[in-house]
């Protein structure tokens, strides 16, 4: 089992920045990738950014150039730096970890990000 706890999020004006963090605990040695997803009201959960262990990150087109994902393997954390935020970035953001074997996915409880003037 892997447990994920997110922090960060909140209310920010358009053009502003926020930083989300997520710390993993439990069977951390089984983790092969960590990332962030988001879900806006009435919409499906979608990938924002992900970083397989020891590999480069991949981003959704709608955040490329604005968001940066990073991992601290010593601290078992994944961070999402969000810049140039837009109202359409408003959503609940979820931390995700994929583990092997069996390609299991684990989720945090989510943190609300609201971009509004």
Backbone torsions as a table, in degrees:
resi	resn	phi	psi	omega
1	UNK	NA	146.2	176.4
2	UNK	-126.2	133.8	176.2
3	UNK	-111.1	140.3	-178.2
4	UNK	-126.6	132.4	178.8
5	UNK	-128.6	121.1	-178.7
6	UNK	-94.2	156.4	171.1
7	UNK	-147.1	162.3	-175.7
8	UNK	100.6	-162.9	-177.3
9	UNK	84.9	-179.7	-179.5
10	UNK	133.0	-159.1	-177.9
11	UNK	-104.9	132.4	-180.0
12	UNK	-144.0	150.8	177.9
13	UNK	-78.5	155.5	175.9
14	UNK	-54.5	137.5	-176.5
15	UNK	89.5	-9.1	-178.8
16	UNK	-83.1	-174.7	-176.6
17	UNK	-131.0	151.3	173.0
18	UNK	-143.8	157.9	179.7
19	UNK	-129.7	124.2	177.1
20	UNK	-106.4	140.9	176.1
21	UNK	-129.8	153.1	179.9
22	UNK	-144.9	130.1	177.8
23	UNK	-113.5	135.3	179.8
24	UNK	-102.4	145.9	175.0
25	UNK	-142.4	171.5	-177.5
26	UNK	93.8	-133.8	-176.6
27	UNK	-82.2	65.2	-173.1
28	UNK	-67.8	-22.4	-178.1
29	UNK	-72.7	-12.1	177.7
30	UNK	-87.7	-7.8	-175.3
31	UNK	-74.0	128.6	178.3
32	UNK	-112.6	-12.6	177.8
33	UNK	-161.8	150.5	173.0
34	UNK	-136.2	152.8	-178.4
35	UNK	-168.5	-172.4	-179.7
36	UNK	-129.5	137.3	172.7
37	UNK	-121.9	165.8	174.7
38	UNK	-142.3	156.7	178.1
39	UNK	-141.5	117.7	176.5
40	UNK	-92.7	158.2	-179.7
41	UNK	-55.8	130.8	177.5
42	UNK	77.9	6.1	-177.8
43	UNK	-124.8	161.1	178.2
44	UNK	-78.0	156.8	175.5
45	UNK	-66.5	137.0	-177.0
46	UNK	-134.1	151.6	178.7
47	UNK	-70.0	134.9	173.0
48	UNK	-101.9	-54.5	-179.7
49	UNK	-160.6	149.7	179.0
50	UNK	-145.2	152.7	179.9
51	UNK	-138.5	103.3	173.0
52	UNK	-62.6	147.9	-178.1
53	UNK	-57.7	124.1	177.6
54	UNK	74.9	10.9	-178.5
55	UNK	-127.4	172.6	-178.1
56	UNK	-78.1	160.7	-177.1
57	UNK	-80.5	157.7	169.6
58	UNK	-128.3	147.6	-172.4
59	UNK	-128.6	150.4	169.0
60	UNK	-69.8	148.0	-177.0
61	UNK	-57.9	-33.4	-173.9
62	UNK	-75.3	-6.5	176.8
63	UNK	-121.3	-7.0	-177.0
64	UNK	-59.8	129.9	-178.8
65	UNK	92.1	-14.1	179.6
66	UNK	-113.4	-35.4	-178.1
67	UNK	-109.1	148.4	176.4
68	UNK	-133.3	127.1	176.9
69	UNK	-102.5	143.9	177.4
70	UNK	-147.0	156.0	178.2
71	UNK	-127.3	140.9	171.4
72	UNK	-112.3	102.8	-174.2
73	UNK	-70.1	-27.8	178.8
74	UNK	-70.7	-32.5	-178.1
75	UNK	-101.8	-1.0	178.8
76	UNK	58.4	43.2	-178.3
77	UNK	-122.6	155.8	170.4
78	UNK	-130.6	136.5	-175.1
79	UNK	-125.2	143.3	176.2
80	UNK	-123.2	110.6	174.7
81	UNK	-90.8	120.6	-175.8
82	UNK	-114.6	117.2	178.8
83	UNK	-117.3	164.5	178.7
84	UNK	49.7	48.5	-176.1
85	UNK	-66.6	145.9	-179.1
86	UNK	-120.1	157.2	177.4
87	UNK	-55.2	-34.0	180.0
88	UNK	-71.9	-5.8	173.0
89	UNK	-82.1	-5.9	179.2
90	UNK	-61.5	124.6	-177.6
91	UNK	-177.8	171.3	166.3
92	UNK	-88.6	128.0	-178.5
93	UNK	-103.1	130.7	-176.9
94	UNK	-116.8	134.7	171.5
95	UNK	-81.2	141.8	-178.5
96	UNK	-132.0	142.9	172.2
97	UNK	-133.7	134.6	176.1
98	UNK	-108.0	134.1	-178.0
99	UNK	-124.2	158.0	174.0
100	UNK	-121.4	153.3	0.0
101	UNK	-77.3	178.7	174.5
102	UNK	77.1	1.8	177.3
103	UNK	51.4	47.9	178.9
104	UNK	-76.6	146.2	176.6
105	UNK	-114.4	136.4	177.1
106	UNK	-119.9	148.5	-175.9
107	UNK	-130.4	145.8	167.9
108	UNK	-80.4	178.4	-178.4
109	UNK	-78.1	-17.0	179.6
110	UNK	98.2	151.4	176.8
111	UNK	-136.8	135.3	-174.8
112	UNK	-80.2	132.4	171.5
113	UNK	-119.9	122.4	179.1
114	UNK	-123.0	123.4	179.2
115	UNK	-111.8	109.8	-174.4
116	UNK	-158.6	147.2	175.6
117	UNK	-92.7	NA	NA
